Amino acid sequence: MKELLGARIKHLRLKKGLTQDTFAKKIGYKHASIISEIESGKKSIGTDKLPIVALVLEVDINALFFEENILETRTE
């Protein structure tokens, strides 16, 4: 699960044009290395950070767990 979440965060971060360093600082981490570990699935992100991640990436929190086409299907 953490690999999938990390991949979704990376996809959305890149789509937004944020570097790991900028993204880390915006969500309250001091170093970009934690983002690298989260995105590669080596480390989990705290559930308390998920709303902040969604806010910074300007997506609904569900977008962190589901691809856009799945979200669209679920809301129709």
Backbone bond lengths (Angstrom), bond angles and torsions (degrees), N, CA, C in turn:
res aa  C-N    CA-C-N  psi(-1)  N-CA   C-N-CA  omega(-1)  CA-C   N-CA-C  phi
1 M - - - 1.459 - - 1.529 111.89 -
2 K 1.355 116.54 -41.37 1.458 117.57 -177.88 1.526 112.16 -67.81
3 E 1.358 116.28 -26.73 1.466 119.06 176.54 1.527 110.36 -68.05
4 L 1.332 116.15 -42.32 1.456 121.37 179.53 1.526 110.99 -65.42
5 L 1.319 116.91 -45.13 1.460 121.13 178.81 1.529 110.07 -62.70
6 G 1.314 116.52 -43.80 1.461 120.37 178.68 1.519 112.32 -60.76
7 A 1.326 116.33 -41.25 1.464 120.86 178.53 1.527 110.95 -65.53
8 R 1.333 117.54 -39.98 1.471 121.28 178.26 1.532 110.08 -64.73
9 I 1.326 116.73 -43.46 1.470 120.45 179.00 1.522 109.60 -61.40
10 K 1.326 116.92 -44.88 1.471 120.13 179.75 1.523 110.67 -61.32
11 H 1.330 116.85 -46.95 1.463 120.95 179.71 1.534 110.70 -57.30
12 L 1.318 116.41 -47.65 1.466 120.57 -177.62 1.530 111.62 -69.59
13 R 1.327 117.24 -36.59 1.465 121.20 178.12 1.522 110.41 -63.50
14 L 1.337 116.13 -46.23 1.462 120.09 179.71 1.529 111.08 -65.66
15 K 1.316 116.62 -39.42 1.466 121.52 177.88 1.528 110.53 -60.10
16 K 1.329 115.58 -34.31 1.470 122.02 179.52 1.531 111.44 -81.39
17 G 1.344 116.94 -13.61 1.461 120.66 178.65 1.522 114.14 80.37
18 L 1.333 117.34 26.40 1.460 121.07 -179.31 1.525 110.90 -98.44
19 T 1.316 116.35 138.45 1.459 120.32 172.82 1.523 108.51 -77.09
20 Q 1.316 116.37 162.74 1.462 119.54 176.99 1.526 110.59 -61.06
21 D 1.310 117.02 -38.49 1.463 121.19 -179.37 1.533 111.45 -64.07
22 T 1.317 116.82 -49.48 1.463 121.39 179.55 1.521 110.46 -61.97
23 F 1.319 116.54 -45.36 1.458 121.42 -179.69 1.525 110.84 -61.71
24 A 1.327 116.70 -44.51 1.471 120.97 179.54 1.522 110.82 -56.69
25 K 1.306 116.57 -47.56 1.463 120.46 -178.65 1.526 111.82 -65.12
26 K 1.328 117.02 -39.39 1.465 120.94 -179.25 1.529 112.39 -65.44
27 I 1.340 117.38 -29.89 1.466 118.50 -179.38 1.530 112.49 -99.58
28 G 1.334 116.41 4.18 1.458 119.27 171.76 1.511 117.12 101.40
29 Y 1.326 117.94 15.02 1.458 121.04 174.75 1.525 108.77 -102.45
30 K 1.320 116.39 150.35 1.465 120.79 -178.59 1.521 113.35 -84.69
31 H 1.353 116.47 -27.42 1.463 120.04 -173.27 1.530 111.76 -127.41
32 A 1.323 115.59 145.79 1.463 121.58 179.63 1.521 111.97 -70.29
33 S 1.321 117.41 -21.02 1.466 119.96 -176.52 1.529 111.74 -59.94
34 I 1.316 118.09 -32.21 1.472 120.45 178.39 1.521 110.22 -65.44
35 I 1.332 117.69 -36.23 1.466 121.23 178.48 1.525 109.76 -66.29
36 S 1.314 116.69 -41.22 1.461 121.01 177.16 1.524 110.65 -59.22
37 E 1.321 116.67 -43.45 1.468 121.16 -179.81 1.532 111.39 -67.66
38 I 1.319 117.34 -38.28 1.470 121.28 178.14 1.523 109.65 -66.48
39 E 1.328 116.48 -47.55 1.462 120.53 -176.89 1.528 112.43 -65.76
40 S 1.309 117.30 -29.05 1.475 120.28 179.56 1.529 112.13 -88.55
41 G 1.327 116.81 -4.39 1.463 120.48 178.43 1.514 114.29 84.15
42 K 1.328 117.00 8.21 1.462 120.26 179.62 1.526 111.92 -77.77
43 K 1.321 116.46 -24.84 1.453 121.69 -177.26 1.519 109.09 -136.21
44 S 1.303 116.20 146.77 1.471 121.11 176.92 1.519 109.32 -89.04
45 I 1.308 115.68 153.46 1.452 120.47 173.94 1.531 107.45 -98.71
46 G 1.308 116.26 140.53 1.456 120.27 -179.56 1.521 111.68 -65.61
47 T 1.326 115.95 142.76 1.468 119.69 -179.59 1.528 111.31 -61.64
48 D 1.311 117.27 -25.81 1.466 120.48 177.59 1.524 112.01 -67.86
49 K 1.317 117.19 -22.19 1.466 121.91 -179.68 1.528 113.09 -85.13
50 L 1.335 117.63 -20.80 1.466 120.38 -174.04 1.529 113.50 -58.52
51 P 1.343 120.16 -44.18 1.473 118.09 177.28 1.534 112.61 -62.78
52 I 1.328 116.64 -34.47 1.471 120.68 178.85 1.532 109.75 -68.52
53 V 1.326 116.35 -42.82 1.467 121.19 178.20 1.527 109.59 -58.82
54 A 1.329 116.71 -47.53 1.469 120.82 179.78 1.529 110.83 -61.18
55 L 1.312 116.96 -41.03 1.465 121.43 179.55 1.529 111.11 -63.66
56 V 1.326 116.85 -47.25 1.469 121.09 -179.41 1.526 110.98 -64.47
57 L 1.335 116.58 -38.62 1.464 120.54 -179.49 1.530 112.27 -82.87
58 E 1.338 115.65 -4.48 1.467 122.85 178.98 1.523 111.87 56.54
59 V 1.345 114.94 48.48 1.459 121.12 177.21 1.525 108.73 -132.86
60 D 1.315 115.52 160.37 1.451 121.12 170.91 1.527 107.42 -66.76
61 I 1.293 117.62 145.44 1.464 120.49 -177.63 1.528 112.12 -56.79
62 N 1.324 117.75 -29.57 1.470 121.28 177.71 1.526 112.29 -62.34
63 A 1.320 117.19 -27.41 1.466 121.24 179.87 1.525 111.67 -64.89
64 L 1.334 117.35 -18.46 1.458 120.43 177.10 1.528 111.47 -73.93
65 F 1.317 115.96 -19.88 1.458 120.52 -175.15 1.528 113.69 -112.67
66 F 1.321 116.88 -22.40 1.463 121.15 -176.01 1.515 110.34 -129.38
67 E 1.323 116.45 144.40 1.463 120.68 175.65 1.519 109.62 -70.07
68 E 1.315 115.97 156.79 1.468 121.62 -175.70 1.521 112.90 -55.33
69 N 1.340 118.39 -43.27 1.460 119.99 -177.46 1.526 111.38 -66.30
70 I 1.316 118.19 -30.51 1.466 121.28 175.97 1.519 109.99 -70.11
71 L 1.330 116.90 -41.13 1.467 120.99 178.70 1.518 111.17 -61.71
72 E 1.329 115.91 -42.73 1.465 120.37 -179.63 1.529 110.81 -62.71
73 T 1.314 117.17 -41.01 1.465 121.84 179.02 1.525 111.08 -64.02
74 R 1.317 116.97 -38.95 1.458 121.01 -177.85 1.529 112.47 -71.48
75 T 1.314 118.80 -24.52 1.461 120.72 -176.83 1.515 112.95 -95.15
76 E 1.311 118.20 -4.92 1.472 120.78 -179.01 1.511 110.97 -81.20
